[in-house]
Amino acid sequence: MKSTYRAVMATAFLALAAAASPAMAGDPIRTIEILSRPQASQPQEFQSIQLIAQEWRKLGLTVDVRVMPWEQMSDVVWYQRADWDSTAWQMVGRPERSDPDEIIYNLFHSSTAEKGYNFIGYQSPEYDAVAEAQRGEIDPEKRKAMVFEAQELLARDQPNMMLVHPKQTFAFDKTVWKPESVVDQSGIGIRNTWTFMALEPLGEKKDIVLNSSDNVKAINPLYISGGVDSWVFELVYDRLIRVGPDGLPKAWVAESYEWKGDKTVAVKLREGMKWHDGKPVTPEDVKFSFEAIVSGEAPMYAPFGSNIESIAIDGQVITFTLKKPAASFVTSSLAKVNLIPKHIWEPIIEDLKTKEANAESYQEKTPIGSGPYKFERWLTNEEIVLSANKEHFNAPKADRWILRIVPNVEAALGMLRSGELNFLGEFSGDPKVLIDAAQQDGDLEVVSTVEMGFRYVAFNERRPPFNDVAFRRALSAAVDRRLIVNAAYRGFAVPSNSVISPSLEFWYDPKTLAELKTGHDVAAGMLEEAGYTLDGGKLHYPGDTKETLAK
């Protein structure tokens, strides 16, 4: 009954608005642009954006889809923050994101809007208060309630248009790698650091050869430059803690860690570790790594160290004292911050302090970490080669890790079937095609996992009309997420209206999706209520609002 009423009211709105005099309306809304990666490299993303643009046009908007490669799109979105309208984007499933703090705080808190991860410019004192409060609440149930509240505020404000949590589908050659050695990590799938350390060769082939459709932008321990880049630096650089396959923190470079109260964590450093250049890993290196991220030269990592009051060293024990209690500190900071050698990075940081550029734009010729793999070479647009660090306390069973850049999805599958690849690190095509290939070939094994990461459309709230919550809500409501799941992802995804994935069952608020109402009539009704009008099929701003960004 309600849906019928909304349909009648929306139809009436469209008819009245179409007949309205131009004097009753504000300026027509300029052409809206959506950025997307190319169809050949990201068919699901590209198809999603085409479907979304189609629904937005039905509301009276002129929409252009602007396609560009990942490196260009990333630069535009990140460094030209006032110059784009909306963009396809993704947050990948990283182990440390099994704790919701990085997403809840870092992606939306106003303090990260200028240079950090809040690149959309979302500003909400109400949300900030909740995001801050959940950080300091150490009671799990009380914190859960705050994380739920944060999800509900985001669902209300729609700073981003959430789309799906993909079912990540991977494959490997089971004649090359022992299937029992492959690790399926909660919310991430089998393409993870644990797998790349554990893969056990069955014969003479001992190199892990995998693919990516996106180029690697940087191998920089102080710059979160993209999902594929993280595959590399998580192998080259170590962390005090790693998130285990079960989603729980696991001592790593830290031989052990212990809370000494609600604001103090004592970490005992594992002995005998070396940097890839042969020099020892020391407690001073650990202390420097956490000081470097708050030096002003690493804005993306700064939130993960901003709550540290002091760091003290006593032999092999490093004690972190926090400014205030932080339930997520072990997972979102100790398991997030890459350990870097002081003897290499201290002079770099000091030099950068005298320059406009910061550490995010710095690229070592030979990245030096202490991780399970060593950097060997990087041929831009072609491949990255890492070799096993046989002196590591958890040395890989493979000899090398070779990442091939293969922009075309079909080519990647062909290379897997021919043996040029033996691990499909990324497949953005139809998963059913991959499953069929595995059944035909007999030597491939396919594994699908609901990802903790998500795909979405980012709205730039620095630019009208995206600074209007009613406009954002209407654009989001215009698209049935089931359309995206079925048409773009061929059913290999789950619909989303939250930054928390259903794979993180404890933290996920199912009401955010259950209460999402979508459809053209719903969206048109929202625009009507907010004062937007149609004239000649073109959507106009409310009242006497002027278009200030028309090209």
C-alpha positions, -999 to +999 in steps of 0.1 A: +000+000+000+028+024+010+047+017-022+016+024-043+012+057-025+048+066-031+045+058-067+014+080-071+031+109-053+063+105-073+044+105-105+025+136-095+057+153-086+072+146-120+041+159-138+039+191-117+076+197-119+077+193-156+050+218-160+065+243-135+078+276-147+116+279-147+113+309-123+102+285-096+134+265-097+170+270-090+197+266-117+198+233-136+223+209-121+255+207-143+266+175-159+277+151-132+308+130-138+315+095-124+350+081-127+356+044-134+384+021-143+382+005-178+360-024-187+389-046-198+406-044-164+376-040-140+344-052-158+323-055-126+332-019-116+326-006-151+293-024-155+281-012-121+289+024-130+270+021-163+240+008-145+242+036-118+245+063-144+215+050-162+193+052-130+206+087-122+197+099-157+161+088-150+160+114-122+168+142-147+205+144-144+230+145-172+257+120-163+291+113-180+311+082-172+348+091-174+370+061-178+407+062-168+434+038-156+439+032-119+470+053-115+454+084-131+421+079-112+439+075-079+459+107-084+428+127-094+408+115-064+435+117-038+455+147-048+429+169-066+402+167-039+381+196-051+381+186-088+358+155-091+322+147-085+319+110-078+340+080-084+339+042-082+361+031-054+369+002-032+383-007+002+401-040+000+400-067+027+431-063+047+437-083+079+439-054+102+405-043+090+390-072+108+387-046+136+363-019+124+383+010+138+403+018+106+372+021+085+348+037+111+374+063+122+399+068+094+376+068+065+350+093+078+364+113+108+367+150+099+404+151+110+414+129+081+396+150+054+424+174+044+451+148+035+440+115+049+415+088+040+384+109+043+390+121+007+352+127+002+353+155+028+325+142+050+319+165+080+297+155+109+304+164+146+277+138+156+296+111+137+330+122+149+318+118+185+307+082+179+338+073+160+360+087+188+340+070+215+342+035+200+380+038+199+382+042+237+356+017+248+372-016+258+340-034+267+332-054+235+294-052+238+294-015+245+318-009+217+297-030+194+267-007+201+288+023+192+299+007+159+263-001+151+254+036+158+282+046+134+268+024+107+233+038+112+246+074+109+264+066+077+233+049+063+214+081+072+239+105+057+250+084+027+284+100+024+292+071+001+268+050-019+276+015-008+272-012-034+284-047-026+308-069-006+322-091-034+326-128-031+363-129-039+370-158-062+405-171-066+421-201-082+454-219-081+471-248-099+467-278-076+494-297-096+519-270-086+508-263-050+497-286-023+460-277-017+463-283+021+489-255+022+466-229+009+451-207+037+416-193+035+416-161+057+384-149+071+369-121+050+399-120+027+401-153+009+431-174-002+452-145-016+469-135+016+502-133+033+497-165+052+491-184+019+522-169+003+544-180+032+528-214+035+523-226-002+541-259-005+555-269-039+545-304-051+573-306-077+601-286-094+580-254-099+587-234-068+579-198-079+545-183-070+534-166-102+502-145-099+484-117-116+470-082-111+450-061-135+461-028-118+497-016-119+516-012-087+518+025-078+543+024-050+563+000-027+564+024+002+559+014+039+546+049+047+520+052+019+488+032+016+487+034-022+463+007-032+452-029-028+477-045-051+505-025-036+496-039-002+502-074-015+538-065-020+546-044+010+529-069+034+555-094+022+585-071+022+578-054+055+571-070+089+548-058+116+548-063+154+515-082+151+498-099+122+461-107+121+458-145+118+436-165+094+409-165+121+408-127+122+425-125+156+458-107+164+489-130+165+523-121+178+548-118+149+579-096+152+567-092+187+576-125+204+548-116+228+526-087+239+508-079+271+484-052+283+496-036+315+464-017+322+439-001+298+465+023+283+498+004+283+510-024+261+544-041+266+558-058+235+588-081+236+608-080+203+618-112+187+656-116+188+680-123+159+660-106+132+677-088+104+668-062+078+672-073+042+706-054+040+719-076+068+718-051+097+700-062+129+664-052+137+665-033+170+640-019+195+651+016+183+640+007+148+605-002+162+603+030+181+614+050+151+588+033+129+560+045+151+575+080+155+579+083+117+541+080+111+534+110+133+563+131+120+540+150+096+555+131+067+530+102+066+495+116+068+478+083+058+494+064+087+492+092+112+458+081+127+474+048+137+500+065+159+482+096+171+470+080+203+505+071+215+517+092+244+551+077+247+573+047+237+599+034+262+626+008+256+640-016+282+662-042+265+641-061+240+608-048+256+591-018+240+563-003+261+536+018+244+517+042+266+485+055+251+468+089+256+435+072+262+422+036+262+419+021+227+404-013+223+416-017+187+452-006+193+467-041+189+449-048+157+446-014+141+481+000+151+505-027+161+492-049+132+490-020+108+523-001+110+551-014+089+585-016+106+612+003+088+650+006+093+659+037+112+694+039+095+677+042+061+645+062+068+657+087+094+677+108+070+650+106+044+624+119+069+646+147+080+653+158+044+616+156+035+608+180+065+625+207+045+605+201+014+569+204+002+566+167-007+562+141+021+572+105+025+541+093+006+558+104-027+592+089-019+602+056-035+633+037-025+653+023-053+656-010-034+629-012-007+645-027+025+623-045+051+626-075+073+597-095+059+595-130+046+603-119+010+630-096-003+626-071-031+644-082-063+631-061-092+602-040-104+596-036-141+570-009-144+538-021-161+552-057-163+562-075-131+575-074-096+598-101-083+604-109-047+627-137-034+622-158-003+640-145+028+653-179+039+667-163+072+632-152+083+617-169+113+588-180+091+606-184+058+584-191+028+584-226+012+583-211-023+615-196-039+601-165-054+569-144-056+563-130-090+535-106-097+526-101-134+506-071-145+478-084-168+452-057-175+429-080-194+407-105-175+404-130-203+442-130-208+448-137-171+425-167-172+442-179-203+476-176-187+464-196-157+451-223-179+484-224-200+506-225-169+521-190-173+504-182-139+499-207-112+479-186-088+450-163-099+455-134-075+427-114-091+398-122-113+372-095-119+353-114-146+324-138-143+333-163-116+312-189-134+336-188-163+364-195-139+345-224-123+338-239-157+375-236-167+384-255-135+360-283-143+373-286-178+410-285-170+410-306-138+442-290-125+427-259-111+410-253-077+386-224-072+378-209-038+352-181-032+349-160+000+327-131+010+351-102+014+354-079+043+362-052+018+336-034-003+329-016-035+311+018-035+306+051-052+323+080-034+305+113-034+327+145-032+310+165-005+332+195-012+311+200-044+274+209-047+250+192-050+269+164-032+271+185-001+233+180+003+225+149+022+190+147+006+207+147-029+231+119-018+203+099-003+182+102-035+211+091-057+218+061-035+181+052-033+178+053-071+197+020-075+185-014-063+217-032-050+203-065-063+207-051-098+244-045-092+248-080-076+231-098-104+240-078-135+275-067-127+287-094-103+267-123-117+255-132-082+291-134-067+286-106-042+262-096-014+244-062-014+257-036+009+246-005+028+274-006+054+311-003+055+312-034+077+309-067+059+286-095+069+318-116+071+326-096+103+295-110+119+300-095+154+304-059+141+279-060+112+245-042+116+220-060+093+194-032+098+214-009+075+206-030+045+172-042+057+159-006+060+174+006+027+145+015+004+154+018-033+137+025-066+130+054-089+099+064-071+116+064-038+144+086-051+121+110-069+101+114-037+132+123-018+142+150-043+106+164-043+107+166-005+140+184-006+128+210-031+144+198-063+124+203-094+122+191-130+120+215-160+120+200-195+133+167-181+163+184-164+167+184-126+171+218-110+184+229-076+159+238-049+146+274-047+170+300-060+202+280-056+228+288-082+251+264-100+286+274-091+306+246-107+292+245-142+318+238-169 
